[in-house]
């Protein structure tokens, strides 16, 4: 009887030790994945897609070469316009190399741009079907990037790629969503300092395309204008000009034209370029009238 009790105690002790060891190793593995010291485990579905030889190679430490091989396969699917197989290929690739942003960006680009445009312009489909598939693949590309961000939350490139999707006039723009993604990009510790002011300007340009957000956009534009001469690009200056008109800012509270623009000739050139983008939802208040006025003043046809 005593021997049986001792055996039970020993078994319980071993089980408890094993459970504690398993928990510790699991936490350690998660920490090492988070610190990019090791790769996440390969999904079961990916093992099936790789096949026995591919799985053995990947598990044997050849995940990067296997991802490169599958990337070549994906390019062949792109040439054949086989978007379903291309999507499946990039699922495998990003499982093999989840911390390589290039694969997430490229896979998403094929979906939200190449596939969506292919379906949008497919003459064999009805107009309704074209629009539905265009939207579906833009969403697929966006979802693919979202999955990449879940695995790489501090990757500014992936956040920026999402911001560009939803501010693209030729897709299905959602400017408020785009601004949120620019906020996420700017919040990344990995974002290089030399890119920060550029991303702040991109965020501002997107803000100006939301009429209900004009006041906040003008405040941000003036902040950027005053922060650095590097920010005083034609686009930023033109947007400030149009926003001040749209909000009927009083003369004493405005940045005057002769401060915004180097000369009247330059102002005319910049505003004409701005006017050519009037179908992209940028603010245009007072732009056309000012162009006409400047042409008369400068005696240009």
N, C-alpha and C positions, 0 to 999 in steps of 0.2 A: 504493500500500500504506500509505504514511504517512498519507494522507488518511483512509483507511478506519479506521485505528487511532484517529485523532483523533475521528472521528465516534462510534466505539464508546465512547471515553472520555467524550465529552460526554453521550451517551445514558445511560451508567451514572451519571454525576454527577447528571444531571437526575432519574433514577429514585430515586437515593439521597436527593436533596434533597426530592423529592415524598413519599417514604415518611416521612422525618423530619418534614416539614411536616404530613402527615396524622396522624401519631402525636401531635404537639404539639397540633394543633387538637382531636383527640379527647379528650386529657387536659384541655385548656382547657374544652371543652364540658362534660365531666363535672364539673369543679370549679364551673363556673357554674351547672349544674343543682343541685348539692349546696348551693350558697349561695343558691339561689332567684333568681338573676339572670336566668335564662331557663327556659322550660318544656322538659320532655323531648320528644323527637320523637314524632310521632303514629304509633301502630302501623298496619301495613298493613291489618289487619282493620278497624280503626276508620275508615280512609279509605274502605274499601268500604261500610261502614255509613252513613257521612256522605253518600256520593254525590259526584259531581263538583263540584257547586256548594258543598256544605258543606265539602268538603276544601279548596277554593280559599279559602273564607272563613276557615277555621281557620288555614291556612298563611299567610294574609294578615294575621294578627295579631288575628283576631276569635274566639279560642278561648273567651273568657269568655262573650260573647253566644251562641255556639253551644251551650255547656254549659247555659246558662239555657233555651234553646229545648228541648233534649233533656230537661231536668228537668221541663218542662211536659208533654212527651210521657210521661215516666215516671209522672207523676201520673195521666194518663189510663189508662195500663196498670194502675195501682193500683185505680182506680175500676172497671175491667173485670175485676179479679182475674186478670189475665194476668201471672202471675209470671215466666214465661220471658222475655217481652218486656221486663218491668220490669228483670230482671237484666241483659239485654243493653243496655238503655238506660243503666244506671248504669256498665256497663263502658266505654261510650263517654264518658259524662260525666267519669268519673274519669281517663280517658286525656287528655281535653281540659284538665282542671283537677286534676292529681294532688296539688297542694299545698293544696287546699281541703278541710279536714277535714269540713266540713258535708256534702259530697256522700258521703264515705265513711261517715259516721255514719248519714245518712238512707237510703242504699242498703242498708246492713247491717240497719238497723231494719226496713225493709220485709220483708226476707228472714227474719230470726230471730224477728220478732214477728208481723207481719201475715200473711205467707205461712204460717208454721208453725201459727198459730192457725186460719187458714182450713182447712188440711188436717186439723188435729186435730178440728175440729167438723163436717167435711163428712159429712152423713148418707148420701151416695151411695157412700161408700167403706167397705170392711170395717175392723174395728178394727185389724187388723194393718197394713193399708195406711195408715191414718190415722197410726199411731205411726211408721211408717217414713218417711213424708213430713214429719211434724213434725220428726223428728230430722234428716232431710236438710237442711231449710231452716234449722234452727238452726245446723247446721254450715256451711251456705253463708254465712250472715250472719257467722259467726265467721271463716271463711276470707277473706271480703271485707275485714274489718277487718285481718286479718293482712297482706293484700296492701297495704293502705293504710299499715301500719306499716313495711313494707319500703321504701316510698318516702318515708316521713316518720318515721324512727325516734325522733325526740325529741318527737313529738306526744303529750302526756299525755292529750289527749281520746280518742284512739283506743285507747290502752292501758286507759284507764278504761272505755270502752265494752265492751271485751272482759271486763274484770273483772266488770262488771255482768251480762253474759250468763251467765257461769258461776257466779254466786252467786244467780241468780234462781230462787226456789222454784217458780215456775210454768213453768219451762222444764225443762232436764235438768241440774240443778246438778252442778258439779264444783268443790268448794270449794278443793281444793289448787291446781287450775289457776287459780282466781280469785285466790288469794293471790299467785301468781307474777305475775299481771298487775297487781295493786296494787303489787307491788315494782317492776315496770317503770315504772308511773306515777310513783312516788315518786323513781325514778332520773332522771327527765327534768329537764333544766335549764330547760325551758320551763314547768314547773309553778309557778304563782304561790305565793309564800310563804304568803299568807293561806288557801290551800286545803290546805296540807300537813297540818295537824293533823286536818282532817276526813278526808282520805284515810287517814291513819294509823288513825283510829278505824274507818273502813270495813274496812280490812285486818284489824283486831283482831276485829270482829264476825264476819268470815268465818272467821278462825282458830278462834273458839269453836265453830264448827259441825263441827269435825273432832275427834272424841273422842280420837284418838291424839295430838293436839297440845295437849291441855288444859294441860299444864305450861308450855309455851312461850306459850300464849295468856294464861294468868294472869300470867306474868311481864311480858308486854307490856302487859296491861291495867293492872297496878299502876304500870308506868312512865308510862303516859299519865295515869293518875289523879294521880300526884305531879307531873307536869310542868306541869299548868295546870288551874285551876278550870274553864276553858272545856271541858275534856275530860270533866268529871264529869256527863255526860248520863245520863238514866234508863237507857238501853240499856247503857251501859258499866258503870254501877254495878250493875245487875241481873246482868249477865254475871259480874262479879267475885264477887258474892254466890254465884251458882250454882256457879261454878268452885271457889271455896273449899270448898264443900260436897262437890262431886264428888271433889275430891282429898283430902278429910279433913284439911285444913290445921289444925294445932294452934291452940288459942285464942290463945296468945301471939304466933303468927305471922300471924294474920288481921288484916285491916282490920275493926274491929268495926262492927256494924250502925249504932250511934249516930253513927259517923263517916261511914259511907257515905250514910246517909239523913238529911235535915233533921229528920224527925220520924217517929213510928210511923204516923201517919195517911198521910203521904206515902209511906212504905215500903209500906203496904198498897196504895195506888193504883198505885204503880210495879210492884209484883210482880204485881198482877192483870193489868195490861197485858202484862207479860212472859209470864204464863201463857197468855194468849190467842194467843200465837205459838208454842205448843208443837209445832205440826205443821210448823215450819220448821227443825227441827234445832238450835235454840239450846239451851244447857245449862239444865236445869230442876231439878237436884238441890236438894232442900230447899225449893223454891219453894211447892209446894202446902201442905206442912206449916206453913210460916211464915205463909201466908195464913190458914189455919184458926186458928192461934195468935193472930194479930193481931186477927182478927175477934172472938174470944172476949174478948181483953184490952180491946178498944175497944167491946165490946158492940154490934157491928154484925151484922145478919142475914146 
